[in-house]
């Protein structure tokens, strides 16, 4: 089941994200930033409310949002949890009337399978000025940028 993240999820989200950050698979988040942006997060939980995955939709500009912090527990991978979390974020973007969603990722192939396409990071000036300047990897970012048109992607997914 996918639901909005709650205060009680923050430490679990932090642990999951930093587990994968330690492996160099995503950028870690501080506890403070998770509390600040808790409303951005969706979590996938099992029947016992065990957190299996997490993903955030962060609005960056008038018609642009970012999918970030996508992570799924290793023992829950391969069950389409990541795909479901991304779809939920895209549906949320559509509800907010946001037409374009991007991601900066080390998992390019996953996002290509979800219908995203490669873009140049220089096409994301709002992201660069809002978040990237604070990142320890700036200006030598090694993440790949991908983007999708929300309506086109959800229309094609619903047609299948």
Secondary structure, DSSP 8 states (H G I E B T S, - for coil): -EEE--GGGHHHHHHHHHHHHHTTSS----HHHHHHTGGGEEEEE-TT--EEEEEEEEEEETTEEEEEEEEE-GGGTTSSHHHHHHHHHHHHHHHTT--EEEEEES-HHHHHHTT-EE--GGG-HHHHHHTGGGSTTTTS---EEEEEEHHHHHHHHHH-
